[in-house]
Amino acid sequence: MSFPESDFSDLLDKADAEELYKNVHEIVTYVEDNSYGAMLNDNMPDSFGTLDVEQTLDFKQEVLFTEYQLESDSLSGHPPQIAQQRPAVYDIPITVCSEEYSGPHNFEVSIIPNGSKNPWVFSPSLNKVFIDMGSHFPVDFRVSSRPSQGLFIRVMPSFSSLQHSQELVYRCVQHEQPQLNKNVPEHVRQHIIRCPSNGQAVYLGDRTSNKRLSIIFPLSYPQTGTDAVREMFVFVCKNSCPSGMNRKPIEIIFTLENSNGEILGRRILNVRICSCPKRDKEKEEKDHTNKGTAPYGKKRKLEGKVEKAEKKSTTNVDAKDRNVYAITLELPGKHNVQHVLKSAMDMMAGEALRNPQSNDVFMSCYKKLQVQLNQLQ
């Protein structure tokens, strides 16, 4: 390798200039040998004009996630691996699982309890965060081991009640207005949750296409002295917004995934976005305690009331017509058929919740309606 003295400024002495040239040469050689430059050229748009959403997401993932793996591997001492480090981008099913699963890497999500003077509070007994809109709160992610491939975190909001679990969670019309979202891409405005701490976060899904909204980003390596990776999140809509969540309770589903989209862990966090987090936390904890504990000195009397109520409820259910009827409907438009099926599912879910002691018939009908709805997706 020859050193071209004429190509460098006389502000550098010869030794520094030679060292700089050597480093640049090694970087260029590495990029060429690993086909990194070719990958960028293949994905670079023909012009600098506006890209549509799919092109933007694909291009951003190709570049950012490859850069992430190079950086993470260099910090951890692992050899750089470019292939298969992108997350799998796929449409999430309307019906999602909300069962906790630690997985093969002991995936854990931790919320550190906060003081009362802060704009958010965490209730360990409810596993729930109460937070004001626009406030940042930290979440710690832990794994006990790592595969050779990169790991990714997907963050997805979902309604926690059974009758609304198949509905999409998105921002209300008011908070999605363009004038309130300057410098925010159009496809990001509909998301109720953001991850401002991670510049490699990709926002997926589209409510206009009936695709669940989620965020996915690479799980980096913990810093020295800690075993957790901390990310900051912020909510940009409230539970009470009529044209959005409309007072329905929500939960955040965190999934640990590899680059093939395989789920390696799942954790659930209940959330309420409100104006008075501390007040709402105390109220819900009090209601939760009252439901689970009988008042002192009222135990015998309370048990008698419960027995009578259960007996009355059983009598009412037995008196109902529980025969299953098959009907055929002809409706114009797929969206009308979907609306009818969702309404029927809500009715069956409500009946099952009101009559837990004999809900087999209602849940059977609910599952059949769910199959029909999935076939229309």
Contacts in CASP RR format, 6 or more apart in sequence:
PFRMAT RR
TARGET T0000
AUTHOR 0000-0000-0000
METHOD contacts of the structure
MODEL  1
MSFPESDFSDLLDKADAEELYKNVHEIVTYVEDNSYGAMLNDNMPDSFGT
LDVEQTLDFKQEVLFTEYQLESDSLSGHPPQIAQQRPAVYDIPITVCSEE
YSGPHNFEVSIIPNGSKNPWVFSPSLNKVFIDMGSHFPVDFRVSSRPSQG
LFIRVMPSFSSLQHSQELVYRCVQHEQPQLNKNVPEHVRQHIIRCPSNGQ
AVYLGDRTSNKRLSIIFPLSYPQTGTDAVREMFVFVCKNSCPSGMNRKPI
EIIFTLENSNGEILGRRILNVRICSCPKRDKEKEEKDHTNKGTAPYGKKR
KLEGKVEKAEKKSTTNVDAKDRNVYAITLELPGKHNVQHVLKSAMDMMAG
EALRNPQSNDVFMSCYKKLQVQLNQLQ
1 22 0 8 1.000
1 25 0 8 1.000
3 17 0 8 1.000
3 18 0 8 1.000
3 21 0 8 1.000
4 21 0 8 1.000
5 14 0 8 1.000
5 17 0 8 1.000
7 21 0 8 1.000
8 17 0 8 1.000
8 20 0 8 1.000
8 21 0 8 1.000
12 20 0 8 1.000
30 36 0 8 1.000
31 37 0 8 1.000
34 80 0 8 1.000
34 82 0 8 1.000
35 82 0 8 1.000
36 66 0 8 1.000
36 82 0 8 1.000
39 62 0 8 1.000
39 66 0 8 1.000
39 82 0 8 1.000
40 62 0 8 1.000
40 63 0 8 1.000
43 58 0 8 1.000
43 59 0 8 1.000
43 62 0 8 1.000
43 63 0 8 1.000
44 59 0 8 1.000
45 51 0 8 1.000
45 55 0 8 1.000
45 59 0 8 1.000
51 59 0 8 1.000
53 186 0 8 1.000
53 187 0 8 1.000
53 206 0 8 1.000
56 185 0 8 1.000
57 89 0 8 1.000
57 202 0 8 1.000
57 204 0 8 1.000
58 89 0 8 1.000
60 202 0 8 1.000
61 86 0 8 1.000
61 87 0 8 1.000
61 89 0 8 1.000
61 202 0 8 1.000
62 86 0 8 1.000
64 199 0 8 1.000
64 200 0 8 1.000
64 202 0 8 1.000
65 85 0 8 1.000
65 86 0 8 1.000
65 87 0 8 1.000
65 200 0 8 1.000
65 218 0 8 1.000
66 82 0 8 1.000
66 85 0 8 1.000
66 86 0 8 1.000
67 200 0 8 1.000
68 85 0 8 1.000
68 200 0 8 1.000
68 218 0 8 1.000
68 220 0 8 1.000
69 80 0 8 1.000
69 81 0 8 1.000
69 82 0 8 1.000
69 85 0 8 1.000
69 150 0 8 1.000
69 218 0 8 1.000
70 80 0 8 1.000
70 82 0 8 1.000
72 78 0 8 1.000
72 150 0 8 1.000
72 218 0 8 1.000
72 220 0 8 1.000
72 221 0 8 1.000
73 79 0 8 1.000
73 80 0 8 1.000
73 81 0 8 1.000
74 80 0 8 1.000
75 221 0 8 1.000
76 221 0 8 1.000
81 148 0 8 1.000
81 149 0 8 1.000
84 149 0 8 1.000
84 259 0 8 1.000
84 260 0 8 1.000
85 149 0 8 1.000
85 150 0 8 1.000
85 218 0 8 1.000
85 259 0 8 1.000
86 259 0 8 1.000
87 152 0 8 1.000
87 154 0 8 1.000
87 202 0 8 1.000
87 216 0 8 1.000
87 218 0 8 1.000
87 257 0 8 1.000
87 259 0 8 1.000
87 261 0 8 1.000
88 257 0 8 1.000
88 259 0 8 1.000
88 260 0 8 1.000
88 261 0 8 1.000
89 202 0 8 1.000
89 204 0 8 1.000
89 216 0 8 1.000
90 261 0 8 1.000
91 205 0 8 1.000
91 211 0 8 1.000
91 212 0 8 1.000
92 156 0 8 1.000
92 205 0 8 1.000
92 211 0 8 1.000
92 212 0 8 1.000
92 214 0 8 1.000
93 212 0 8 1.000
93 374 0 8 1.000
94 166 0 8 1.000
94 210 0 8 1.000
94 212 0 8 1.000
94 373 0 8 1.000
94 374 0 8 1.000
94 377 0 8 1.000
95 165 0 8 1.000
95 166 0 8 1.000
95 370 0 8 1.000
95 374 0 8 1.000
96 156 0 8 1.000
96 158 0 8 1.000
96 165 0 8 1.000
96 212 0 8 1.000
96 253 0 8 1.000
97 266 0 8 1.000
98 158 0 8 1.000
98 160 0 8 1.000
98 165 0 8 1.000
98 251 0 8 1.000
98 253 0 8 1.000
98 268 0 8 1.000
99 266 0 8 1.000
100 266 0 8 1.000
100 267 0 8 1.000
100 268 0 8 1.000
101 107 0 8 1.000
101 263 0 8 1.000
101 265 0 8 1.000
101 266 0 8 1.000
102 108 0 8 1.000
102 265 0 8 1.000
103 256 0 8 1.000
103 264 0 8 1.000
103 265 0 8 1.000
104 145 0 8 1.000
104 264 0 8 1.000
105 143 0 8 1.000
105 144 0 8 1.000
105 145 0 8 1.000
105 146 0 8 1.000
105 147 0 8 1.000
105 151 0 8 1.000
105 256 0 8 1.000
105 264 0 8 1.000
105 265 0 8 1.000
106 142 0 8 1.000
106 143 0 8 1.000
106 144 0 8 1.000
106 145 0 8 1.000
107 141 0 8 1.000
107 142 0 8 1.000
107 143 0 8 1.000
107 256 0 8 1.000
107 264 0 8 1.000
107 265 0 8 1.000
107 266 0 8 1.000
107 267 0 8 1.000
108 141 0 8 1.000
108 142 0 8 1.000
108 143 0 8 1.000
108 267 0 8 1.000
109 139 0 8 1.000
109 140 0 8 1.000
109 141 0 8 1.000
109 142 0 8 1.000
109 254 0 8 1.000
109 267 0 8 1.000
109 269 0 8 1.000
110 139 0 8 1.000
110 140 0 8 1.000
110 142 0 8 1.000
110 228 0 8 1.000
111 122 0 8 1.000
111 129 0 8 1.000
111 137 0 8 1.000
111 138 0 8 1.000
111 139 0 8 1.000
111 140 0 8 1.000
111 269 0 8 1.000
112 122 0 8 1.000
112 138 0 8 1.000
112 140 0 8 1.000
113 121 0 8 1.000
113 122 0 8 1.000
113 124 0 8 1.000
114 120 0 8 1.000
114 121 0 8 1.000
114 122 0 8 1.000
114 137 0 8 1.000
115 121 0 8 1.000
116 278 0 8 1.000
118 135 0 8 1.000
119 131 0 8 1.000
119 132 0 8 1.000
119 134 0 8 1.000
119 135 0 8 1.000
119 277 0 8 1.000
120 129 0 8 1.000
120 130 0 8 1.000
120 131 0 8 1.000
120 132 0 8 1.000
120 135 0 8 1.000
120 137 0 8 1.000
120 277 0 8 1.000
121 129 0 8 1.000
121 130 0 8 1.000
121 131 0 8 1.000
121 277 0 8 1.000
121 278 0 8 1.000
121 281 0 8 1.000
122 128 0 8 1.000
122 129 0 8 1.000
122 130 0 8 1.000
123 129 0 8 1.000
123 130 0 8 1.000
123 281 0 8 1.000
123 284 0 8 1.000
123 285 0 8 1.000
125 285 0 8 1.000
125 288 0 8 1.000
126 270 0 8 1.000
126 281 0 8 1.000
126 284 0 8 1.000
126 285 0 8 1.000
126 288 0 8 1.000
127 268 0 8 1.000
127 269 0 8 1.000
127 270 0 8 1.000
128 269 0 8 1.000
128 270 0 8 1.000
128 271 0 8 1.000
128 272 0 8 1.000
128 281 0 8 1.000
128 284 0 8 1.000
129 137 0 8 1.000
129 269 0 8 1.000
129 270 0 8 1.000
129 271 0 8 1.000
129 272 0 8 1.000
130 272 0 8 1.000
130 274 0 8 1.000
130 277 0 8 1.000
130 278 0 8 1.000
130 280 0 8 1.000
130 281 0 8 1.000
130 284 0 8 1.000
131 137 0 8 1.000
131 235 0 8 1.000
131 271 0 8 1.000
131 272 0 8 1.000
131 273 0 8 1.000
131 274 0 8 1.000
131 277 0 8 1.000
132 273 0 8 1.000
132 274 0 8 1.000
132 275 0 8 1.000
132 277 0 8 1.000
133 235 0 8 1.000
133 236 0 8 1.000
133 237 0 8 1.000
133 238 0 8 1.000
133 273 0 8 1.000
134 234 0 8 1.000
134 235 0 8 1.000
134 236 0 8 1.000
135 234 0 8 1.000
135 235 0 8 1.000
136 196 0 8 1.000
136 232 0 8 1.000
136 233 0 8 1.000
136 234 0 8 1.000
137 232 0 8 1.000
137 233 0 8 1.000
137 234 0 8 1.000
138 230 0 8 1.000
138 231 0 8 1.000
138 232 0 8 1.000
138 233 0 8 1.000
139 230 0 8 1.000
139 231 0 8 1.000
139 232 0 8 1.000
139 233 0 8 1.000
139 254 0 8 1.000
139 269 0 8 1.000
140 228 0 8 1.000
140 229 0 8 1.000
140 230 0 8 1.000
141 153 0 8 1.000
141 219 0 8 1.000
141 228 0 8 1.000
141 229 0 8 1.000
141 230 0 8 1.000
141 231 0 8 1.000
141 254 0 8 1.000
142 227 0 8 1.000
142 228 0 8 1.000
142 229 0 8 1.000
143 151 0 8 1.000
143 219 0 8 1.000
143 256 0 8 1.000
147 258 0 8 1.000
149 258 0 8 1.000
149 259 0 8 1.000
149 260 0 8 1.000
150 218 0 8 1.000
150 219 0 8 1.000
150 258 0 8 1.000
150 259 0 8 1.000
151 218 0 8 1.000
151 219 0 8 1.000
151 256 0 8 1.000
151 257 0 8 1.000
151 258 0 8 1.000
151 264 0 8 1.000
152 216 0 8 1.000
152 217 0 8 1.000
152 218 0 8 1.000
152 219 0 8 1.000
152 256 0 8 1.000
152 257 0 8 1.000
152 258 0 8 1.000
152 259 0 8 1.000
153 216 0 8 1.000
153 217 0 8 1.000
153 218 0 8 1.000
153 219 0 8 1.000
153 231 0 8 1.000
153 254 0 8 1.000
153 255 0 8 1.000
153 256 0 8 1.000
153 257 0 8 1.000
154 214 0 8 1.000
154 215 0 8 1.000
154 216 0 8 1.000
154 253 0 8 1.000
154 254 0 8 1.000
154 255 0 8 1.000
154 257 0 8 1.000
155 193 0 8 1.000
155 195 0 8 1.000
155 214 0 8 1.000
155 215 0 8 1.000
155 216 0 8 1.000
155 233 0 8 1.000
155 252 0 8 1.000
155 253 0 8 1.000
155 254 0 8 1.000
156 212 0 8 1.000
156 213 0 8 1.000
156 214 0 8 1.000
156 215 0 8 1.000
156 252 0 8 1.000
156 253 0 8 1.000
156 255 0 8 1.000
157 169 0 8 1.000
157 192 0 8 1.000
157 193 0 8 1.000
157 213 0 8 1.000
157 250 0 8 1.000
157 251 0 8 1.000
157 252 0 8 1.000
157 253 0 8 1.000
157 271 0 8 1.000
158 165 0 8 1.000
158 169 0 8 1.000
158 212 0 8 1.000
158 250 0 8 1.000
158 251 0 8 1.000
158 252 0 8 1.000
158 253 0 8 1.000
159 165 0 8 1.000
159 167 0 8 1.000
159 169 0 8 1.000
159 245 0 8 1.000
159 248 0 8 1.000
159 249 0 8 1.000
159 250 0 8 1.000
159 251 0 8 1.000
160 249 0 8 1.000
160 250 0 8 1.000
160 251 0 8 1.000
160 270 0 8 1.000
161 248 0 8 1.000
161 249 0 8 1.000
162 349 0 8 1.000
162 350 0 8 1.000
162 352 0 8 1.000
162 353 0 8 1.000
163 345 0 8 1.000
163 346 0 8 1.000
163 349 0 8 1.000
163 350 0 8 1.000
163 353 0 8 1.000
164 248 0 8 1.000
164 346 0 8 1.000
166 342 0 8 1.000
166 345 0 8 1.000
166 370 0 8 1.000
166 373 0 8 1.000
167 248 0 8 1.000
167 342 0 8 1.000
168 207 0 8 1.000
168 210 0 8 1.000
168 211 0 8 1.000
168 212 0 8 1.000
168 213 0 8 1.000
169 192 0 8 1.000
169 213 0 8 1.000
169 245 0 8 1.000
169 250 0 8 1.000
170 190 0 8 1.000
170 191 0 8 1.000
170 192 0 8 1.000
170 207 0 8 1.000
170 213 0 8 1.000
170 244 0 8 1.000
171 189 0 8 1.000
171 190 0 8 1.000
171 191 0 8 1.000
171 192 0 8 1.000
171 236 0 8 1.000
171 237 0 8 1.000
171 241 0 8 1.000
171 244 0 8 1.000
172 237 0 8 1.000
172 238 0 8 1.000
172 241 0 8 1.000
172 242 0 8 1.000
172 243 0 8 1.000
172 244 0 8 1.000
172 245 0 8 1.000
173 243 0 8 1.000
173 244 0 8 1.000
174 241 0 8 1.000
174 243 0 8 1.000
175 236 0 8 1.000
175 237 0 8 1.000
175 241 0 8 1.000
176 189 0 8 1.000
176 190 0 8 1.000
178 189 0 8 1.000
181 189 0 8 1.000
185 203 0 8 1.000
187 203 0 8 1.000
187 205 0 8 1.000
187 206 0 8 1.000
188 194 0 8 1.000
188 203 0 8 1.000
190 206 0 8 1.000
190 207 0 8 1.000
190 213 0 8 1.000
191 203 0 8 1.000
191 213 0 8 1.000
191 215 0 8 1.000
191 236 0 8 1.000
192 213 0 8 1.000
192 235 0 8 1.000
192 236 0 8 1.000
192 237 0 8 1.000
192 245 0 8 1.000
192 273 0 8 1.000
193 215 0 8 1.000
193 233 0 8 1.000
193 234 0 8 1.000
193 235 0 8 1.000
193 236 0 8 1.000
193 252 0 8 1.000
194 215 0 8 1.000
194 233 0 8 1.000
194 234 0 8 1.000
194 235 0 8 1.000
194 236 0 8 1.000
195 201 0 8 1.000
195 215 0 8 1.000
195 217 0 8 1.000
195 231 0 8 1.000
195 232 0 8 1.000
195 233 0 8 1.000
196 232 0 8 1.000
196 234 0 8 1.000
197 230 0 8 1.000
197 231 0 8 1.000
197 232 0 8 1.000
197 233 0 8 1.000
198 217 0 8 1.000
198 231 0 8 1.000
199 217 0 8 1.000
200 217 0 8 1.000
200 218 0 8 1.000
201 215 0 8 1.000
201 216 0 8 1.000
201 217 0 8 1.000
202 215 0 8 1.000
202 216 0 8 1.000
202 217 0 8 1.000
203 213 0 8 1.000
203 214 0 8 1.000
203 215 0 8 1.000
204 211 0 8 1.000
204 213 0 8 1.000
204 214 0 8 1.000
204 215 0 8 1.000
204 216 0 8 1.000
205 211 0 8 1.000
205 212 0 8 1.000
205 213 0 8 1.000
205 214 0 8 1.000
206 213 0 8 1.000
207 213 0 8 1.000
210 377 0 8 1.000
216 257 0 8 1.000
217 231 0 8 1.000
219 229 0 8 1.000
219 256 0 8 1.000
220 229 0 8 1.000
221 229 0 8 1.000
222 228 0 8 1.000
222 229 0 8 1.000
235 271 0 8 1.000
235 273 0 8 1.000
237 244 0 8 1.000
237 245 0 8 1.000
237 273 0 8 1.000
238 245 0 8 1.000
238 273 0 8 1.000
238 274 0 8 1.000
238 275 0 8 1.000
239 245 0 8 1.000
239 247 0 8 1.000
239 248 0 8 1.000
239 249 0 8 1.000
239 250 0 8 1.000
239 272 0 8 1.000
239 273 0 8 1.000
239 274 0 8 1.000
240 246 0 8 1.000
240 247 0 8 1.000
240 274 0 8 1.000
249 270 0 8 1.000
249 272 0 8 1.000
250 270 0 8 1.000
250 271 0 8 1.000
250 272 0 8 1.000
251 268 0 8 1.000
251 269 0 8 1.000
251 270 0 8 1.000
251 271 0 8 1.000
252 268 0 8 1.000
252 269 0 8 1.000
252 270 0 8 1.000
252 271 0 8 1.000
253 266 0 8 1.000
253 267 0 8 1.000
253 268 0 8 1.000
254 266 0 8 1.000
254 267 0 8 1.000
254 268 0 8 1.000
254 269 0 8 1.000
255 263 0 8 1.000
255 265 0 8 1.000
255 266 0 8 1.000
256 263 0 8 1.000
256 264 0 8 1.000
256 265 0 8 1.000
256 266 0 8 1.000
257 263 0 8 1.000
257 264 0 8 1.000
258 264 0 8 1.000
272 280 0 8 1.000
272 284 0 8 1.000
274 280 0 8 1.000
294 302 0 8 1.000
294 303 0 8 1.000
295 302 0 8 1.000
310 357 0 8 1.000
313 355 0 8 1.000
313 357 0 8 1.000
314 357 0 8 1.000
314 358 0 8 1.000
317 355 0 8 1.000
317 357 0 8 1.000
317 358 0 8 1.000
318 358 0 8 1.000
322 361 0 8 1.000
324 361 0 8 1.000
324 364 0 8 1.000
324 365 0 8 1.000
329 337 0 8 1.000
329 340 0 8 1.000
331 337 0 8 1.000
331 340 0 8 1.000
334 376 0 8 1.000
337 376 0 8 1.000
338 373 0 8 1.000
338 376 0 8 1.000
341 369 0 8 1.000
341 372 0 8 1.000
341 373 0 8 1.000
341 376 0 8 1.000
342 373 0 8 1.000
344 365 0 8 1.000
344 369 0 8 1.000
345 366 0 8 1.000
345 369 0 8 1.000
345 370 0 8 1.000
345 373 0 8 1.000
348 362 0 8 1.000
348 363 0 8 1.000
348 365 0 8 1.000
348 366 0 8 1.000
348 369 0 8 1.000
349 362 0 8 1.000
349 366 0 8 1.000
350 362 0 8 1.000
351 359 0 8 1.000
351 362 0 8 1.000
352 359 0 8 1.000
352 362 0 8 1.000
352 363 0 8 1.000
352 366 0 8 1.000
353 359 0 8 1.000
355 362 0 8 1.000
END
